[in-house]
C-alpha cells in the first residue's frame, strides 16, 4: 500500500522497468484519487 509521494514514485519506477517499450514511445499517466468527481 502506498503512503507517500515517494511510494508512488517507486511504483512508477517499477512499472517503467517492466514496460518493454522504447523510451521515446512510452507515455504513462497515473492518477490517484478516492473522490469520484476527479476520476471522471
PyMOL commands that set and color helices and strands:
alter all, ss='L'
color gray80, all
select helices_A, chain A and resi 5-18+23-25+36-39
alter helices_A, ss='H'
color red, helices_A
deselect
rebuild
show_as cartoon
